[in-house]
Amino acid sequence: MKRNPLLFILFFFTITASAQERTYSSFYYQRASLFEKLAVSEEDILFVGNSITNGGEWTELFEDARVKNRGISGDICEGLYDRLDPLLKGKPSKIFLMIGINDLARGTSPDLIVAQTDGIAEKIMRESPRTIIFLQSILPVNDCYGMFEGHTRQSQIIAPLNQRLKEMAELKSITFIDLYNHFVIPGTHKLDPRYSNDGLHLMGEGYMKWVEIVKPYLEK
């Protein structure tokens, strides 16, 4: 059967144009579209962030059905801001937010990360003023595995960036939770290998440590 070259060219440009319209990954849109369908209530507690948040089975970790996972692997500050509306529609009780490491890996400046995180907080406060925000520090990273070079080369930037995020949170009367110093090897800028097997994401022990740190804030 002879193929029509004009139809092939049209198909190619249609696919290309569709891909160019996408600002984020296919996985982002898959998961964001799921979150649009899932209900959020005033009792709910949302963990919002990137792959590190995405990887946590939060309901089971806290043994609490109110705690829900709203993380998306690969997410950045801008992406998180753009998908907030369905999360805020139900006026959740609390939001635990962690974002920024993927922005650093893309070369985004700390100034812009702080400004965009501020914008995320502003939107939550504006659209759902009763929601209590907990801003969690960005976790340390470790290059010892030779993986995620774009992320791990930013190890020395993370601590000062976290300090700036803390200062921003204090200006807004937002609780800042320092996870970084619980996960870093003392005296270094590196993520403790006990908690990760790739230098960026967490193993089970890492999530248990996270829950231990954050659990007291759940009932605040």
Order of alpha helices (4+ residues) and beta strands (2+ residues): alpha-alpha-beta-alpha-alpha-beta-alpha-alpha-beta-alpha-alpha-beta-alpha-alpha-beta-alpha-alpha
